[in-house]
Amino acid sequence: MKLKKVAALCSRQGVFRLCDEVREGGEVRQWLGDGVALYPLDGLPLLDDDNLCTMFDITEKKRKKCSFRRVEVPEYLCLDDWEQGERCLHDDWPTVEYNGFVVKPFSTREGIVFIQNAYLAPLEDMADYLQLFERRTASGRTYIVAKNGLEITAVIMPMDTIKMGFVDKLEELARMCRLTVNAMEERERREQEARLAAIVDPGQKDLFENDQAAGGET
């Protein structure tokens, strides 16, 4: 876990949320996030606003521009290492850029959700073993947990990006891709026909090679 990248996310949003998770026996585990994602602060003493700023070298000037709060973990989030009904997500879709962010789509039981790639950056050092899981709140809202083995390393809320303008852009991109693929297939078909014709007519072969040479020069 790269905690400096967690702090960078919080600084970008101007939001630092320390969340206390009271575990069995009264032990408190803290999480840090920006209101969109949470990351565990394992192996550290309990933090408050002051020593959090000291830990991440947050200046007084920067502190005045940010929101700092220490709260309990929201009740609707399950931070257990395993939850009944959770579902492993597979990385089947390419990332896309939207509204200045690079986002990654995932297929869930309720359709497509998107998370910002930036929220996976603090987990880069465990990428080889990282798995993402879909969980749902009691009200049916989907959220994502990242696990390194059996241990939760992040909780990420999906972006609200499903707008008709975004869908229209994706459809236009898909249409242009189809046109490009069709044009490539047509060009390959014509070249294959020319090669077959060259086998029958050696003169045709010379014309074909000359055409290729001319194409290479341009």
N, C-alpha and C positions, 0 to 999 in steps of 0.2 A: 504494500500500500504506500503510495506516494502522497503523504499528507500535505506537502507544499502545493501540490496540484489541487487538492481539496480546498485549501485556503485560497488559491487563485480563483476557483469557481465562485467561492463565497464573495471574494473581493469584486469580481466582475459584476455580480448581482447586487452588491452592496448590502448583502444579508448574511449574517453569521448566526446560525441556530445551533445552540448546544442542547441536545435532547438527552434527558436522563431516562434510562430504562432500568426500572427496579426489578431485579431478578429474584429467583427463589432464595430465601434466606436473608433478604434485605440488601444484597450486593447491588451496587449501582454500576451499570455500564453506560458510558457516554457515547453519543453519536454527534457528528458535526455535519452540517449541511447548509444549503442555501434556500431552503423552502421547496426545492424540486427533488433533491437527492439527499440521502444520509449515508455517512460512512462511519464505521466503528472506530473509536479511539482506544484501542486495546493497548495495555502495557503502560498507560499514562496515569498520573494522579488525576483526581477530579479537578476539572477546570472551571473557572468562572470567566467573566468578561476580561478582567485584568490580566490574569496569567495566560489567557488565550492570546491577547494582543502581544504580550511579551514573547510567547512561544513563536509566533509567526512574524515578529518584527513589524507590527502594525503601528504606524505613527499616530500621534494624537490628532493630527490633521485628518488622516485617513479615517480614524475612528469616528470622528464627528460626522463623516459623510456616510457611515454605514449604520445599519440596524443590528444591534446585538441583543439577543434574548436567550435566556436559559429556561427551558420548559420541559415537561415530561413528553415522552414519545407518544404521538397520537394513538388513541386506543384502537383505531381501525386498522393499524398496521400490525401484522404478525411478524415478529423478529425471531421466532423459533427457527432452528436449523432446518426443520421440515414441517410442512403443513399439509394436512390432508386435502387433496384436490389440486395441489400445485401441479403445474405442467411445464416440462422442459421446452424451451424455445430453440429453434434451429435457425442458423444464420443463412437463410436461403435467398435473401433479397439484397440488391446493391444499395449502397448509400446514395442519397440524393441531397442536393443543396436546396434549401428553402428559406427564404426570408433572411438570408445571411448566416444560416446555421447549416451544418452538415448533420443530417439526420439518418437514422437507420430504421427501416421498417421491419416489423416482426408480425407473423401470423399468429393470432390468438383465437380463442374460442368465440370471441365476439367480433372478429374481423381484424383489420390491420391497425397496429399501434406504432408510433414512432418515438424513439428516444434520441436525444442529442448525443453524437459521438463524444462530445467533450466530457460527458459524465462517465465514460469508460476510461478516460485518460489516467485517473489516479490508480487504475487497476492494471496498467500496462505490464508491471513486473510479474503478474500472475496470469497473463493472457493465455498461456499454454494449457492451463487447467481450469480456466474460467468457464462457467456455464450460467446461462440466464434462465430464470423461471418466471412463469406467469402466476400471480396470485390475485385473488379478488377480495375486496372488502365485503362486509356484511350487506352493504347497499348495492353490491355488484360492480363497483368500480375496479378496473384492472390496474395493477401496479407490478413492477418488475423487481425481482431480487436477483442479485449476482452472487454466485457461490464459488469459493475456491475449495474444492472438495466438498465437505459437508458444512463448511462455515460460511455464513453470510458476510459478504464484504461490501455490499452496497444495497440500498433501496432506492429505486429510481421511478419517479412518476412520469408516465408518457406525456409527450407534447400534444397540445390540442391543435393539430395541424390539418385535420380533415375538413377542409373548406372547399367549396366548389371551384374556386379559382385555382387552388393547388391541384385538384383532380383534373381540371381542364388542361393544365400544363403537362401533367403526366401523360394524359391521353394524346396530346399533341406530340410529345417526345416519342411515345410508342409508335404513332403514325409515321413520323419521320424515320424512325429506325426500320420499320417495315419497308418503306420506300427504298431506303438505302440497301437493305438486304435483297430486295427484289431486283434492283439495278445490278448489284454484284452478281447475282445468280444469272441474270440475262447476259451479262458480259462474259461470264465463264462458259455459258452455253454457246455463245457465238464463237469464242476462241476454240472450244472443243470441236465445233463444226468445221472451223478453218483447219484444224489439225487433221481431221479425218479427210477433208478434201485434198489436203497436201499429200496424203498417202497415195491418192489416186492420180493426182496431177502434180508432178514435181515443180512445174512452173508456179502453181498456186502457192507452194511452200515458200518460194523465193519472195513472192509478194507479201506473204504473211510475215516473214522475217523482216522485210523492209519496213512494214508497217510498225512492227514492234520497235525497230531501231529508231524510227521517226518519233514514236511515242516516248522512248527513253530520252531523246534529246530535248523534248519539251518538258 
